[in-house]
């Protein structure tokens, strides 16, 4: 059954919520599902702004057809070629064969890689960075945003209504559930912000400098609304999400806070970590978050690494190496360019502790890592309590200063 909703008098939301998909990009858990956003401009000429994943194509096509109200579809603007946004491209193109496709040269190159049919030259409009295009009342300016997070990505800015169509930028995991506007959602709620951060950190996080360049480019525009390809339309308090993106893309901590990551094979390391957390709490550190890396999926751990200023790693030696789940976390952090964090290490080993050395080998390859103290060694279940308390003192003092 078709469903769509007006955004303005001549802009319609035709996207689809997907609650069936368990993993985004077959990698990241989707507890709240995901939205595939698409927008239809009903000007003198009609323009569809991106499509949806092929898994929701049937409903998406119904949405577009009924929102058009019998009109032809004149243009398709492609901001991003990833299949969750271009998966329905062929269905749209075959249904509306006279439409013209507007995008940049890299996008057209990718279209030929994803789809086996040729698009006639007369149906291609190749735009350049900063170029403008009129659909009638509305004039759009195209702003290239390469590597946020694919090389062909571009934004478009509706000069007439001051609306930014931002591709994957400013997106959020989770279904909209009918509330397509941020003003209709509790976007300052912890769960929402955690999903927004987890989305940014894991999808775009590696490309901080490119995100900064895109923010600078869009900063020259007077923006009243942001329409991303996932999550709600930002129709109020735009500074909230813009400031988050500015912090995350500069790799600056969002919160002065402590996150503890640990693994424990038989419970001894966990026992030490529990005691250590109590010592931190006793010293006034609040909102400590502790994660067993064996139980918490790594994308959530990455989101927390982008949030918190102080990271503590409690790691066992395993087969003379790092515990695999801990190694996976550290490798992911490095690959996603986590930097500018204060780190402490608690290692455990029964006969030949190696985890601190191996952790540092990875952490030393990351920018701006500050070690608050020398690694603390646990032998099985035995630890120097005085040294543990001294470490708690140093972390608490640094966090609370």
N, C-alpha and C positions, 0 to 999 in steps of 0.2 A: 504493500500500500504506500502510495506516494506521501511525502511529507516535506514541507519546506516552511521557511519563516522569513518575513520581511526584516531587513536590517534598517534600510531607509526606504523612501518611496520607490526607488528604482534599483535597489540592491537586495538580492534574495539569498538566503542561506539554503543550499541544496545538499549539504553534507550528510554523512551517515555515521551513527554510532555503531561500534562493533564490540560486543561483549563476549564473543565466542573465541577470539584470538587469545591463546594462552601466553604467547611470547612475541614481543615486538622485535622485528628483524630476526625472529627465531632465536632470540637471546635474552631479552629483558622481560621479566614477569609483568603481567598486566592484571593486577588485582582489581582495578576499576575499569578495565577495558581501555578502549582508545577511540577517539573521534577522527574521522577523515573529513576535513573541512573542504568545501568547494563553494564558490560564490558565483552568482549569475547577475550580470549587469543588464538592465533593461532600458537602454538608452535608445537613441535613434537607430543605432545598431546594437545588436545583442552580443554580449561577450561572456563566455564561461571562463572563470578563473580557476584553472586546475581541475583535475578529475579525482577519482577515488581508487582505492584498491579493487582489484578484480573480484575479490570475494564478496563485495557488497555492490557489484555493478548493477544487478537487477533493480534494487531499490533506488540507487543513484540515478539511473537512466529514467525511471519513473518520475523522480523528483524534478529533473531537468525538463522533461517533456511537459509536465503540468505547470511548472513555473513559467515556462515560455508562453503558455496560453495560446498555442497555435501559431506563434511566430517562428520564423526560421532562426537557426543559430548561425550568426555571422562570423564570430571569432572565438578562438580558444587561445587563452594566454597561458603559457606553461612557465611557471616560476621555478620548478624543480622536477627533475626527471626520475627521481627514485620511484620504484614501482608501486609503493603505497599511495602515490599521488598520480601516477601515470598508468596504473594497471588497467584503467577503463578507457584509455585513449582510443584504442582500436574500435571499441564499441561506439564511442561518440563519433569518431571519424566516419565510420561506415553508415551510421544513422543520419549524419549531416554531412554528406560528401562535398558540399559546396563551401563549407566553412574555411576560413583562413586561419592559419596557426601563427601566433605571434610569439617569438622568443629569440634567444641569441644563437649565435653560430654553434657554440658547444652543445646546446640542447638539440639542435637539428642533427648533429653528428651522433648523439646518443640515441635519438629516435630510430636511426637506421640500424643501430646495434640491438635495440630491443624489439623492433618490429620488422617483419620481412617484406613489407610492401613499400613502394616508393611514394613519396608525397610530391605531387607536381609543383614546379616552381611557382606557378600562379597561386598556389595555396599557401605559400611561405612568405612571411614578413619577418625579416631578420632585423632586429633592433640593436642599437649600440648603447653603451652606458651613457645615461643622461638624456637619451633621446625621448621625445614626447610623441604621443599618438592620441588622436581624438576619436571618440565613439559618438560624438554629437555634442551633447551638453557637457559630458565628462571628458577631460583631458588627463591622460596618465603619463607619468614620467617614470622611466625604467632605470633602476639603480642596481648595478651588478654587485653581488655579494659573494664572490668566489670563496669556496671552502667554508661556507657556513651552511652546510657542511660538505657539499659536493662542489666541484669546480664550475659547474654551469649555473649555479643558483643566482637568481636575481629577485629583487623586490620590485613592486610597482607602487607608485604614489599617486592616488587620485587627487589631482590638484584642486578639482572643483569642490569635493567634500572633505578634503584633508584626511583621507583614509590611507593607511599603509597596509599593503598586502605583503606579508613578511616571510613567505615560504615556511621553512621549518623553524625559523627564529621565533622566540617567545611562545613556543608550543609547550604543552603539558600532557603527560600521560593521564588517561582517564576519560570516560564518556562525559558528554555534556548533559545528558539526561533531560533534554528539553530546555535547559537553561543555557542558552548559547552565549549569553553575555556575562562577563566577569561580574558586573553589578548584580547578577542574579545568583552568584555563587559566593561561598565563604572563602575567597581566595587568599585571605590572610591566615586561614586555618592551617595548623601544623601539617596535616596530611596532604593538603593541596600544595603547600610550599615544598614539602619533601618530594612530591611527584614532579613539580616543576624543576627543582634542582637536580633530581635524578635524571630527568629527561635531558637537561642541558649538559650535565657532567658527562654522561655516557654517550650522547649523540654528538654534541658540539664541542665538548670540553677540550679536546685536543687542539682546537683552532681558536685559541684566545686572541692572538694578534689579528686574525682575520675578522673575528667578531668585533673587536675594538674598531677596526677600519669601517665596518658596516655601521656601527653605532655613530661614528663621526659623520658618516655620509648622511644618515637619516636625521641626524641632529640638526641639519640645515633646513629640514622640513617642519612646517607647523602641523603636527599630527594630533588629530582629535580622536582617532580610533585606530586600533591595530587588529588586522584580521590574519591570524596565523593558520597553518594547515593542520594543527592539532590543538585541542583544548578550546577554551572560551575566547570570544572576541573581547579584546580589552577596550572597554567603552568608558572607563573611569579610572582615575588614579593611575595614569600611565606611568608615572614616575616609580611606582611600586615595582613593576616588572623590569623597567628600564634600569633602575638602580641595581636590582639583583643581577641582571646580565652584565652590567658594568663591573661589579665586584667579581663575579665568577670568571669573567673573561680576563680580568687582571690577576687572577689567582690569589686574590686577597680573601682572608677568612671572613665569612659572613658573621660568625659568632665567636666571641672569646670564650671558648668552651673546650672541654676534654672529651675525647672519644677514645675508648680503649678497645683494641682489636686483640683477640687472643685465640689460640687453639690449645686444646688439652686432650691428650690421648686417654689418660686414665683418671683425670679429675684433679691431679695435683697442681697443675698450672692454674686451673680455674679457681682452686682454693686460694692460691696466692693472690690472684687478681681480685677476688672478692674482698680479701682483707685489705688490699691496696686501695680499692675504691672506698671502703669505709674510712680509711685514713684520710683520703682526699675530702670526703664528706665532712669529717670531723673538723677539718681545717677551713671549712666554709665554701668549698667548691660545690656549685649547684648544677643541676641538670646534666650530670655525668651520663653518658651513654656507653654501654658495654655490648660488644658483639662477639659471639662465637663464630669464627669465620667458617666453621664446618656446617653451620646451620643457616646462616644468613647469606642469601644470594649476593654475589659480588657487586651488582649494580647499585644496591642499597648502600653497601660499604663505600663505594666510590662517591655517592652523593654526600655521605657524611664527611668524607675527606675534603670535599669542596666547601663544606659548611664550617667546620671547626678549626680553631687555631692550633690546638695542642693534640697531638696524636701519640698514643702509647701503644706499643706492640709487645704483647706477651707471647713469645713463640718458642716452641719446642724444637729440639734437634731431631730429625727424622731420617733414618738411613744416611747419617752423616751429612744431611742437607737440610733445607727448610721443609717444614710440613707443606705438602702440595697446595692446600687451600690458602695458606699464608703466602706462599710464593706467588700464587695466582693473583692475589690481591695486590701485592707489591708491584708485580709486573704490569698489571692493569693501571695502577696509579702512575707508574712511569710512562706508559704508553699514552695516557690521557693528560700528561703534562702537569700533574699535581705539583705544586711548588709553594714556596714561602710558608712553610709550616714548621712548628716547633715539635721536636720528636724526642721521645724517651723509649728505651728498649729494656725489656725484662726477658732474659733468655732462660731456657731450662734444658738440662741434659743430664743424664745419669752418669755417663763415663767420659764423654768428650763433647761438651757444649760447643756448638758451631753456629747457632742461629743468629747471634748478635753480629758476628763477622759477616755472615751471608746477607742479613738484612741491610747492613751498612753498605755492602757492595752495590746493592740496588739503589738505596736511598742516596748514596753519594753521586749517583748519576742523574739526580733530580736537582733542579735549581732551588736555591734559597732555603735549603733544609738546615735548621739550627738544632743541634743536639743540646738538650738542657743539662744532661749529666752523662757520665760514662755508663755503659750498659751494666745492668745489675744481673748477676748470675744466680740462678736457682739450681741446686743439685737435687733432682728428684722432687722431694717435698720440703727440702731444707733451704731456708733463706736467712740471711743476716737481717734480723728485724730492724736493727738500728739503721742499716743502709736503706732498707725499704722505706722507713719513716723519713729519712733524710731526703729521699727522692720525692716523697709526697710533699714535704716541706717546700722543696724547690719548685715543683709544679704549681702548687697552690699559690705561692708567692707571685709567680710569674702570671698566672691567670687572673689573680685578684688585684694586681697592681694597676 
